[in-house]
Amino acid sequence: MVALGPNPSSPMAGTGSDVNAPKDLHKEINHLEELLTVDTAKLKEITSHFQNELEKGLSVEGGSIPMNPTWVMSYPTGHETGTYLALDMGGTNLRVCQVTLTEQKSEFDIIQSKYRMPEELKTGDADELWEYIADCLMQFIETHHGDPTKLEKIPLGFTFSYPATQNYVDEGILQRWTKGFDIPGVEGHNVVPMFQDALARRGVPIKLSALINDTTGTLVASAYTDPKMKIGCIFGTGCNAAYMEDCGSIPKLAHLNLPPDTPMAINCEWGAFDNEHKVLPRTAYDVVIDRDSPRPGQQSFEKMIAGLYLGEIFRLIMVDLHENSEARIFAGQDISKLRKPYTLDSSFLSAIEEDPLESLSETLALFQDKLNIGPNPAELKLIRRTCELIGTRAARLSACGVAAISRKKNYQSCHVGADGSVFNKYPHFKARGAVALREILDWPEKTDPKEEDPIEILAAEDGSGVGAALIAALTLRRVKDGNMHGILHPENFR
């Protein structure tokens, strides 16, 4: 385990941490502040390296950030119409939507159902995963459309939010599992035939029109309602970004001789940034998380900022301060529940940061209920400050990616559409990220606090639902216009 300070020569005796803990824990808090604070100079260094890595990912040789072309080749106009199904396979839930793009500009109607993604499926058998998804789709269709045997095949946009190579908009070769998935026999293979085989076995009346990443969907859905949107981001269980690149700036597509000014949405998969560990300020806790993960050495950036890992960083710090610090927090208490990896998620940290009471009594109740631990007042302050530091570091590092894309594209002013549980629910995440963006890009201080930043990160539209439907609509439109680039099965678009 990681040591923050010297080991005490003998375990502290006592029946509870109130009895033995020091009156304050300033030394431990100061040390954590040193470990977890990312200053302006470091943010700028990370952003500069990030921009270089984005360029490298577009090159023929490639780099650690995959920079996957998605074959989404235009922004929406707001005048798209039609009814589509959307399937969103995220890290926690499976969501099925029916999206109707209406005659009114930039407006849509949506009905949806959520299905829990069972944990055992995430490390189980591939056939079981696809059959579970097919069952959920069938259930949705039966509920909203009646007898499936009497239906024409309904077009579907499939949001598959994992790194995938897309030589076509209707294919996706899984590069690697993320978000806790580790199912053998899928990496390196096209997931579409596996999915379609499960649909056929179950008799589900669906035709796949487009496989998309939730981040690309976020970009497109947000641009549908706001033409200033230029970047889509996800800060949730995982993290990622997408933006429109000119085909002439994508050397790895040069052999296709696409018109150089044609837009191409790029799914960055920036969770893999700095897998070489050149620039990110990793702590010993980050090293442990990477070492004990299903994919050591991968998704280095994601492991420092994504919701899946924030609670685990906090848990490791708490266990370390109990075992290896002079402070011996929670002394004399049973911390067996705290020892279980991934027992805390980012919502646990959110609740602590939202505790409005000076006494932190809600935090005390949370620790008692969830972990059977009763922190004393000094420990409660340490807990609160640790959450603030972890949350702030995540927000500030996330801003580096937004700044890198903005610099690469020379965006002086734009909107960034962000989605995901961390962005939407983690206290102060947006404000902390905005402060970091201002520091990196050297904006002058605002004269009016209500004034927009030049680059503003806003809540996105529904990327995995509405975005998937829009991408199916955009693909149908370009096929109709004769643009067949990146279409594997044109018959599904007629």
C-alpha positions as CSV (number, residue, x, y, z in Angstrom):
1,M,0.0,0.0,0.0
2,V,1.0,3.6,-0.5
3,A,2.6,5.4,2.4
4,L,1.9,9.1,3.0
5,G,4.1,9.2,6.1
6,P,6.2,7.1,8.3
7,N,4.6,4.0,9.8
8,P,4.0,4.3,13.6
9,S,6.2,1.9,15.6
10,S,3.2,0.2,17.1
11,P,-0.6,0.3,16.3
12,M,-2.5,2.8,18.3
13,A,-4.7,1.4,20.9
14,G,-8.2,2.5,21.7
15,T,-11.8,1.9,20.9
16,G,-12.6,4.6,18.4
17,S,-11.0,7.4,16.4
18,D,-12.5,10.1,18.6
19,V,-10.3,8.9,21.4
20,N,-7.0,8.7,19.6
21,A,-7.0,11.0,16.6
22,P,-5.1,14.3,16.8
23,K,-7.1,17.5,17.1
24,D,-6.4,18.4,13.5
25,L,-5.0,16.7,10.5
26,H,-3.3,19.7,8.8
27,K,-0.2,17.8,7.9
28,E,-2.1,15.1,6.1
29,I,-4.4,17.7,4.3
30,N,-1.3,19.8,3.3
31,H,0.3,16.7,1.8
32,L,-2.8,15.7,-0.1
33,E,-3.0,19.3,-1.5
34,E,0.6,19.0,-2.7
35,L,-0.2,15.6,-4.4
36,L,-3.5,16.5,-6.0
37,T,-3.3,20.2,-7.0
38,V,-2.5,20.9,-10.7
39,D,-1.2,24.4,-11.1
40,T,-1.5,26.6,-14.2
41,A,2.0,25.8,-15.6
42,K,1.2,22.1,-15.4
43,L,-2.1,22.6,-17.1
44,K,-0.4,24.4,-20.0
45,E,2.3,21.7,-20.3
46,I,-0.4,19.0,-20.4
47,T,-2.5,20.9,-23.0
48,S,0.5,21.4,-25.3
49,H,1.4,17.7,-25.2
50,F,-2.3,16.8,-25.6
51,Q,-2.5,18.9,-28.9
52,N,0.6,17.1,-30.2
53,E,-1.0,13.7,-29.4
54,L,-4.2,14.7,-31.2
55,E,-2.2,15.4,-34.3
56,K,-0.2,12.1,-33.9
57,G,-3.5,10.2,-33.7
58,L,-4.6,11.5,-37.1
59,S,-1.3,10.5,-38.7
60,V,-0.7,7.4,-40.7
61,E,1.5,6.0,-37.9
62,G,-1.0,6.8,-35.2
63,G,-0.5,7.4,-31.5
64,S,-1.9,6.5,-28.1
65,I,-5.1,8.6,-28.8
66,P,-6.9,6.7,-31.6
67,M,-8.6,9.7,-33.2
68,N,-11.2,7.4,-35.0
69,P,-13.0,8.7,-38.1
70,T,-16.7,8.1,-37.6
71,W,-18.1,8.6,-41.2
72,V,-20.4,11.2,-39.8
73,M,-19.7,13.8,-42.5
74,S,-21.9,16.8,-41.7
75,Y,-23.5,18.8,-39.0
76,P,-27.3,18.6,-38.8
77,T,-29.3,21.5,-40.3
78,G,-32.2,21.3,-37.8
79,H,-34.6,20.2,-40.6
80,E,-34.0,16.4,-40.4
81,T,-37.3,14.4,-40.0
82,G,-38.3,10.8,-39.4
83,T,-38.7,8.2,-36.7
84,Y,-35.8,6.1,-35.5
85,L,-34.8,3.8,-32.7
86,A,-31.7,4.4,-30.7
87,L,-29.9,1.9,-28.5
88,D,-27.4,3.2,-26.0
89,M,-25.0,0.6,-24.5
90,G,-23.3,2.5,-21.7
91,G,-21.2,1.4,-18.8
92,T,-24.1,1.2,-16.3
93,N,-27.4,1.1,-18.2
94,L,-28.8,0.0,-21.5
95,R,-31.3,2.5,-22.9
96,V,-33.7,2.1,-25.8
97,C,-35.3,5.2,-27.3
98,Q,-37.7,6.0,-30.0
99,V,-36.9,9.4,-31.5
100,T,-39.2,11.4,-33.8
101,L,-37.5,14.3,-35.5
102,T,-40.4,16.7,-36.1
103,E,-41.3,19.1,-38.9
104,Q,-40.5,22.0,-36.5
105,K,-36.8,23.1,-36.8
106,S,-34.5,21.5,-34.2
107,E,-37.3,19.8,-32.3
108,F,-37.9,16.2,-31.4
109,D,-40.1,13.8,-29.4
110,I,-38.7,10.9,-27.5
111,I,-39.9,7.9,-25.6
112,Q,-37.4,5.7,-23.8
113,S,-36.8,2.8,-21.4
114,K,-33.8,2.0,-19.3
115,Y,-32.5,-1.5,-18.5
116,R,-29.8,-2.2,-15.9
117,M,-26.6,-3.6,-17.4
118,P,-26.0,-6.7,-15.1
119,E,-22.5,-6.7,-13.7
120,E,-22.0,-10.4,-14.5
121,L,-22.5,-9.7,-18.2
122,K,-19.6,-7.2,-18.2
123,T,-17.1,-10.0,-17.8
124,G,-19.1,-12.9,-19.1
125,D,-19.8,-14.5,-22.4
126,A,-20.3,-12.4,-25.6
127,D,-23.4,-14.3,-26.8
128,E,-25.1,-13.7,-23.4
129,L,-24.4,-9.9,-23.7
130,W,-25.9,-9.6,-27.3
131,E,-28.9,-11.8,-26.4
132,Y,-29.6,-9.7,-23.3
133,I,-29.6,-6.6,-25.5
134,A,-31.8,-8.2,-28.2
135,D,-34.3,-9.2,-25.4
136,C,-34.4,-5.6,-24.2
137,L,-35.1,-4.3,-27.7
138,M,-37.8,-6.8,-28.3
139,Q,-39.4,-5.9,-25.0
140,F,-39.4,-2.2,-26.0
141,I,-40.9,-2.9,-29.5
142,E,-43.6,-5.1,-28.1
143,T,-44.5,-2.4,-25.6
144,H,-44.6,0.5,-28.1
145,H,-45.4,-1.2,-31.4
146,G,-47.3,-4.4,-30.6
147,D,-46.8,-7.6,-32.6
148,P,-43.2,-7.6,-33.9
149,T,-44.0,-10.1,-36.7
150,K,-46.3,-7.6,-38.4
151,L,-43.7,-4.7,-38.5
152,E,-41.4,-3.5,-41.2
153,K,-37.8,-3.4,-40.0
154,I,-37.2,-0.1,-38.0
155,P,-33.9,1.8,-38.6
156,L,-31.7,1.9,-35.5
157,G,-28.8,4.0,-34.5
158,F,-26.6,2.0,-32.0
159,T,-24.6,4.0,-29.5
160,F,-21.6,1.7,-28.8
161,S,-19.5,3.8,-26.5
162,Y,-16.2,1.9,-26.6
163,P,-13.1,2.5,-28.7
164,A,-13.8,1.1,-32.1
165,T,-12.3,1.4,-35.6
166,Q,-14.9,2.4,-38.1
167,N,-14.0,1.9,-41.7
168,Y,-17.8,2.4,-42.3
169,V,-20.6,4.1,-40.4
170,D,-22.4,0.8,-40.1
171,E,-19.5,-1.2,-38.7
172,G,-17.3,-1.1,-35.6
173,I,-14.2,-3.2,-34.8
174,L,-13.7,-3.1,-31.0
175,Q,-10.2,-1.9,-30.2
176,R,-10.4,-2.6,-26.4
177,W,-13.0,-2.8,-23.7
178,T,-13.3,0.1,-21.2
179,K,-15.7,1.0,-18.4
180,G,-15.2,-2.2,-16.5
181,F,-16.1,-4.5,-19.5
182,D,-13.7,-7.4,-20.2
183,I,-15.6,-9.9,-22.4
184,P,-13.3,-12.3,-24.3
185,G,-13.6,-12.9,-28.0
186,V,-14.8,-9.4,-29.0
187,E,-11.7,-7.2,-29.1
188,G,-10.4,-7.0,-32.7
189,H,-13.8,-8.0,-34.2
190,N,-16.6,-6.2,-35.8
191,V,-19.4,-6.1,-33.2
192,V,-22.2,-5.5,-35.8
193,P,-22.5,-9.1,-37.1
194,M,-22.6,-10.3,-33.4
195,F,-25.4,-7.9,-32.7
196,Q,-27.3,-8.6,-35.9
197,D,-27.1,-12.4,-35.3
198,A,-28.6,-12.0,-31.8
199,L,-31.4,-9.8,-33.3
200,A,-32.1,-12.5,-36.0
201,R,-32.2,-15.3,-33.5
202,R,-34.7,-13.4,-31.4
203,G,-36.7,-12.2,-34.5
204,V,-36.3,-8.5,-33.6
205,P,-37.6,-6.3,-36.5
206,I,-34.6,-3.9,-36.6
207,K,-32.1,-2.8,-39.3
208,L,-28.9,-1.2,-38.1
209,S,-28.3,2.1,-39.9
210,A,-25.4,3.5,-37.9
211,L,-23.0,2.5,-35.1
212,I,-22.0,5.6,-33.2
213,N,-20.0,6.6,-30.2
214,D,-22.0,8.5,-27.5
215,T,-19.5,11.4,-27.8
216,T,-20.1,11.8,-31.5
217,G,-23.8,11.6,-30.8
218,T,-23.4,14.3,-28.2
219,L,-21.7,16.6,-30.7
220,V,-24.3,16.1,-33.4
221,A,-27.3,16.3,-31.0
222,S,-26.0,19.5,-29.5
223,A,-25.3,21.1,-32.8
224,Y,-28.9,20.2,-33.9
225,T,-30.2,22.7,-31.3
226,D,-27.2,25.1,-31.1
227,P,-25.1,25.9,-34.2
228,K,-22.3,27.3,-32.0
229,M,-21.5,23.8,-30.8
230,K,-18.1,22.6,-32.1
231,I,-17.0,19.9,-29.6
232,G,-18.9,17.1,-27.8
233,C,-17.6,15.7,-24.5
234,I,-18.5,13.0,-22.1
235,F,-17.5,13.2,-18.5
236,G,-19.2,10.2,-16.9
237,T,-18.3,6.6,-16.1
238,G,-15.6,7.2,-18.8
239,C,-14.4,10.3,-20.6
240,N,-14.1,11.2,-24.3
241,A,-14.5,14.0,-26.9
242,A,-15.5,14.4,-30.5
243,Y,-15.2,17.3,-33.0
244,M,-15.4,17.9,-36.8
245,E,-12.1,17.7,-38.6
246,D,-11.4,18.5,-42.3
247,C,-10.6,15.4,-44.3
248,G,-7.5,17.2,-45.7
249,S,-6.1,17.3,-42.1
250,I,-6.4,13.5,-41.6
251,P,-3.3,11.9,-43.2
252,K,-4.5,8.4,-42.4
253,L,-7.5,8.9,-44.8
254,A,-5.4,10.5,-47.6
255,H,-5.5,7.3,-49.6
256,L,-9.3,7.7,-50.0
257,N,-8.9,11.0,-51.9
258,L,-11.8,12.6,-50.1
259,P,-12.4,16.3,-50.9
260,P,-10.0,18.1,-48.4
261,D,-12.7,20.5,-47.0
262,T,-15.2,17.7,-46.4
263,P,-16.0,17.5,-42.6
264,M,-15.5,14.2,-40.7
265,A,-16.5,13.8,-37.1
266,I,-13.5,12.4,-35.1
267,N,-14.1,10.3,-32.1
268,C,-10.9,11.1,-30.2
269,E,-11.1,8.3,-27.5
270,W,-8.9,10.7,-25.4
271,G,-9.2,8.5,-22.3
272,A,-6.0,6.9,-23.7
273,F,-4.1,10.2,-23.5
274,D,-0.6,9.9,-22.0
275,N,-0.6,6.1,-21.7
276,E,3.2,6.6,-21.9
277,H,3.1,8.6,-18.6
278,K,5.1,11.6,-19.9
279,V,3.1,14.5,-18.5
280,L,0.1,13.6,-16.3
281,P,0.8,14.3,-12.6
282,R,0.1,10.7,-11.4
283,T,0.2,9.9,-7.7
284,A,1.0,6.6,-6.1
285,Y,-2.8,6.1,-5.8
286,D,-3.2,6.5,-9.6
287,V,-0.5,3.9,-10.1
288,V,-2.3,1.4,-7.9
289,I,-5.6,2.0,-9.7
290,D,-3.9,1.3,-13.1
291,R,-2.0,-1.7,-11.8
292,D,-5.1,-3.4,-10.4
293,S,-7.4,-2.5,-13.4
294,P,-8.4,-5.0,-16.0
295,R,-6.2,-3.1,-18.5
296,P,-3.0,-1.9,-16.9
297,G,-1.2,0.8,-19.0
298,Q,-4.3,1.8,-20.8
299,Q,-6.8,4.7,-20.4
300,S,-4.4,6.7,-18.3
301,F,-6.2,10.0,-18.6
302,E,-9.6,8.4,-18.0
303,K,-8.3,6.8,-14.8
304,M,-7.6,10.3,-13.3
305,I,-10.9,12.0,-14.3
306,A,-13.7,9.6,-14.9
307,G,-16.5,8.7,-12.5
308,L,-15.6,5.0,-12.4
309,Y,-12.3,5.9,-10.7
310,L,-12.9,9.0,-8.5
311,G,-14.4,7.0,-5.6
312,E,-11.6,4.5,-5.8
313,I,-9.0,7.2,-5.6
314,F,-10.7,8.5,-2.5
315,R,-11.0,4.9,-1.0
316,L,-7.3,4.2,-1.5
317,I,-6.4,7.5,0.2
318,M,-8.6,6.7,3.2
319,V,-7.2,3.2,3.6
320,D,-3.7,4.5,3.3
321,L,-4.3,7.2,6.0
322,H,-5.7,4.5,8.3
323,E,-2.8,2.1,7.8
324,N,0.4,4.0,6.9
325,S,0.1,7.6,8.2
326,E,1.1,8.9,11.6
327,A,-2.5,10.2,11.9
328,R,-4.0,6.7,11.8
329,I,-7.5,7.9,10.9
330,F,-10.5,5.8,12.0
331,A,-8.2,4.3,14.7
332,G,-9.7,1.3,16.5
333,Q,-12.6,1.0,14.0
334,D,-13.4,-1.8,11.7
335,I,-12.7,-0.6,8.1
336,S,-13.4,-3.9,6.4
337,K,-16.1,-2.4,4.2
338,L,-13.8,0.4,3.1
339,R,-11.2,-2.2,2.1
340,K,-13.4,-3.5,-0.7
341,P,-12.2,-2.1,-4.1
342,Y,-14.7,0.0,-6.0
343,T,-17.2,0.0,-3.1
344,L,-17.5,3.8,-3.5
345,D,-18.4,5.6,-6.7
346,S,-18.4,9.3,-7.7
347,S,-21.9,9.8,-6.2
348,F,-20.4,9.2,-2.8
349,L,-17.9,12.0,-3.3
350,S,-20.7,14.2,-4.7
351,A,-22.8,13.7,-1.6
352,I,-19.9,14.7,0.6
353,E,-19.1,17.9,-1.4
354,E,-22.8,18.8,-1.2
355,D,-23.0,18.5,2.5
356,P,-24.2,22.0,3.5
357,L,-23.7,21.7,7.2
358,E,-20.6,23.1,9.0
359,S,-20.7,20.1,11.2
360,L,-20.6,17.8,8.2
361,S,-23.2,15.7,9.9
362,E,-24.6,14.4,6.5
363,T,-21.1,13.1,5.7
364,L,-20.9,11.4,9.1
365,A,-24.3,9.7,8.5
366,L,-23.1,8.6,5.0
367,F,-19.9,7.0,6.5
368,Q,-21.9,5.3,9.2
369,D,-24.6,4.0,6.8
370,K,-22.3,2.9,3.9
371,L,-19.1,1.9,5.7
372,N,-20.0,1.4,9.4
373,I,-17.3,4.0,10.3
374,G,-17.8,7.0,12.6
375,P,-15.3,9.7,11.7
376,N,-14.5,12.4,14.3
377,P,-14.7,16.1,13.4
378,A,-11.1,16.4,12.3
379,E,-11.5,13.4,10.1
380,L,-14.7,14.7,8.6
381,K,-12.8,17.9,7.5
382,L,-10.1,15.7,6.0
383,I,-12.7,13.7,4.1
384,R,-14.4,16.8,2.8
385,R,-11.1,18.3,1.6
386,T,-10.0,15.1,0.0
387,C,-13.2,15.0,-2.1
388,E,-12.7,18.6,-3.1
389,L,-9.1,17.9,-4.2
390,I,-10.1,14.8,-6.2
391,G,-13.0,16.5,-7.9
392,T,-11.1,19.7,-8.6
393,R,-8.2,17.7,-10.1
394,A,-10.6,15.8,-12.4
395,A,-12.3,19.0,-13.6
396,R,-9.0,20.9,-14.2
397,L,-7.4,18.0,-16.1
398,S,-10.6,17.6,-18.2
399,A,-10.2,21.2,-19.3
400,C,-6.8,20.4,-20.9
401,G,-8.5,18.2,-23.5
402,V,-11.1,20.9,-24.4
403,A,-8.3,23.5,-24.7
404,A,-6.2,21.2,-26.9
405,I,-8.9,20.7,-29.4
406,S,-9.8,24.4,-29.4
407,R,-6.2,25.3,-30.1
408,K,-5.8,22.6,-32.8
409,K,-8.9,24.0,-34.6
410,N,-8.1,27.6,-33.7
411,Y,-11.5,28.1,-32.1
412,Q,-11.5,31.5,-30.6
413,S,-15.2,31.3,-29.6
414,C,-17.5,28.3,-29.5
415,H,-19.8,26.1,-27.4
416,V,-18.8,22.7,-26.0
417,G,-21.6,20.2,-25.3
418,A,-20.8,18.1,-22.3
419,D,-22.8,15.1,-20.9
420,G,-22.2,12.4,-18.4
421,S,-22.9,11.9,-14.7
422,V,-19.8,13.6,-13.5
423,F,-20.4,16.8,-15.6
424,N,-24.1,16.8,-14.7
425,K,-24.1,15.8,-11.1
426,Y,-20.7,16.4,-9.5
427,P,-20.7,19.7,-7.6
428,H,-18.7,22.5,-9.1
429,F,-17.3,20.4,-11.9
430,K,-18.4,22.8,-14.6
431,A,-17.2,25.9,-12.7
432,R,-13.8,24.3,-11.8
433,G,-13.3,23.3,-15.4
434,A,-14.1,26.8,-16.6
435,V,-11.5,28.4,-14.3
436,A,-8.9,26.0,-15.6
437,L,-9.8,26.8,-19.3
438,R,-9.4,30.5,-18.5
439,E,-5.9,29.8,-17.0
440,I,-4.8,27.6,-20.0
441,L,-6.0,30.0,-22.7
442,D,-5.0,33.2,-21.0
443,W,-8.4,34.9,-21.1
444,P,-8.7,38.2,-19.4
445,E,-10.8,38.4,-16.2
446,K,-14.5,39.0,-16.8
447,T,-15.8,42.5,-16.3
448,D,-19.4,41.1,-16.0
449,P,-19.8,37.8,-14.1
450,K,-22.8,37.0,-16.3
451,E,-20.8,37.3,-19.5
452,E,-20.1,34.1,-21.4
453,D,-16.6,32.7,-21.6
454,P,-15.1,32.7,-25.2
455,I,-15.3,28.9,-25.1
456,E,-18.3,27.8,-22.9
457,I,-18.9,24.3,-21.7
458,L,-22.6,23.7,-21.6
459,A,-24.9,20.8,-20.8
460,A,-25.3,18.8,-24.0
461,E,-28.4,17.5,-25.7
462,D,-29.1,13.7,-25.5
463,G,-26.2,12.3,-27.6
464,S,-26.8,8.6,-27.3
465,G,-30.5,8.9,-28.1
466,V,-31.3,11.9,-30.2
467,G,-27.7,11.9,-31.5
468,A,-27.9,8.3,-32.7
469,A,-31.2,9.1,-34.5
470,L,-29.8,12.2,-36.1
471,I,-26.7,10.3,-37.4
472,A,-29.0,7.7,-38.9
473,A,-31.0,10.6,-40.6
474,L,-27.8,12.3,-41.8
475,T,-26.5,9.0,-43.2
476,L,-29.8,8.4,-45.0
477,R,-29.6,11.9,-46.5
478,R,-26.1,11.6,-47.8
479,V,-26.7,8.2,-49.3
480,K,-29.8,9.7,-51.1
481,D,-27.5,12.5,-52.3
482,G,-25.0,9.9,-53.7
483,N,-22.3,10.2,-51.0
484,M,-21.5,6.5,-50.4
485,H,-18.2,7.0,-48.5
486,G,-18.0,4.8,-45.5
487,I,-21.2,2.8,-46.1
488,L,-20.8,-0.9,-45.8
489,H,-24.5,-1.9,-46.3
490,P,-26.2,0.6,-48.6
491,E,-29.3,-1.6,-48.6
492,N,-30.1,-0.7,-45.0
493,F,-30.4,3.0,-46.0
494,R,-33.1,2.6,-48.7
